Amino acid sequence: MLERTACRRLVLLWMLAASVKAVAADRPIVELEIRNHLFHPAEILMPAHTKVKLIVYNRDPTPEEFESYELNREKVIMGGQRAIIFIGPLAPGEYPFFGEFNPNTAQGKIIVK
């Protein structure tokens, strides 16, 4: 009896893990690069009311921080590394972000429609 209960639990856990992967696979992915202390592209379009997986690649040799007060996000990305930041779901509008280590040059915004 105990083995059968354990097997059921394992099957349920496997099904749950598979469904989580399926939901994550449907999530939009947006890529952003940091090069020469600038964000490329500087403007990103995202769908409204949708959770988005933002992948930020830091192509510079020095660290940079993706920061946005409006998005309540802050993430340091070491030189030559990448970071994943989940954003949303967001209402339509504009959400600025900047690089805290180079705030005069590293600026951008997310436009949600």
C-alpha positions in Angstrom: 0.0 0.0 0.0 2.8 2.4 0.9 4.6 1.7 -2.4 1.4 2.4 -4.4 0.9 5.8 -2.6 4.6 6.7 -3.2 4.2 5.8 -6.9 1.0 8.0 -7.2 2.8 10.9 -5.6 5.7 10.5 -8.0 3.3 10.5 -11.0 1.5 13.5 -9.7 4.8 15.4 -9.2 5.9 14.4 -12.7 2.6 15.7 -14.2 2.9 18.9 -12.2 6.5 19.5 -13.4 5.5 18.8 -17.0 2.6 21.3 -16.8 4.8 24.0 -15.3 7.3 23.5 -18.2 4.4 23.8 -20.7 3.2 27.0 -19.2 6.7 28.4 -19.1 7.3 27.4 -22.8 4.3 29.6 -23.8 5.7 32.7 -22.1 7.2 35.3 -24.5 10.9 35.8 -24.4 12.5 39.2 -25.0 16.3 39.6 -25.4 18.2 42.8 -24.5 22.0 43.4 -24.9 24.3 45.8 -23.1 27.1 46.9 -25.4 29.4 49.9 -24.8 27.3 50.9 -21.8 24.2 51.1 -23.9 21.0 49.0 -24.0 20.3 47.4 -27.4 17.5 47.9 -28.4 16.7 51.0 -26.2 13.0 50.4 -26.7 11.3 47.1 -26.1 7.7 46.2 -27.1 5.9 43.8 -24.8 2.3 42.5 -24.8 0.0 43.9 -22.1 -1.2 41.6 -19.3 1.4 39.0 -20.1 4.3 37.7 -18.0 7.5 38.0 -20.1 10.9 36.4 -19.7 13.5 39.1 -20.3 17.1 37.8 -21.0 19.7 40.5 -20.6 23.2 39.8 -22.1 26.0 42.0 -20.9 28.5 42.1 -23.8 30.7 44.5 -21.9 33.7 43.3 -19.8 32.4 45.4 -16.8 29.3 44.7 -14.7 26.1 46.7 -15.2 22.9 46.8 -13.3 19.5 46.6 -14.9 17.3 48.8 -12.8 13.7 50.2 -13.0 11.8 51.9 -10.3 8.5 51.5 -12.2 9.1 47.7 -12.7 10.5 47.3 -9.2 13.4 45.3 -10.6 17.1 45.5 -9.9 19.7 43.0 -11.2 23.5 43.2 -11.5 24.8 41.4 -14.6 28.5 40.7 -14.6 30.6 41.4 -17.7 30.2 38.6 -20.3 27.3 37.1 -18.4 23.5 37.0 -18.8 20.6 37.4 -16.5 16.9 36.4 -16.6 14.4 38.8 -15.3 10.7 38.1 -15.3 8.5 41.1 -15.9 4.7 41.5 -15.8 2.0 41.1 -16.3 1.9 44.8 -17.0 -0.8 47.3 -17.9 -0.3 49.3 -21.2 2.2 52.1 -20.7 5.8 53.0 -20.7 8.3 51.7 -18.1 11.8 53.2 -18.1 14.9 51.3 -17.1 18.6 52.2 -16.8 22.0 50.9 -15.9 22.9 52.1 -12.5 26.6 51.9 -13.1 26.3 54.0 -16.3 23.1 56.0 -15.9 23.9 58.7 -18.4 24.3 56.3 -21.3 22.6 53.0 -20.3 18.9 54.0 -20.6 15.9 52.4 -22.2 12.2 51.8 -21.8 9.6 49.0 -22.2 6.5 49.9 -24.1 3.6 47.7 -23.2 0.6 47.6 -25.7 
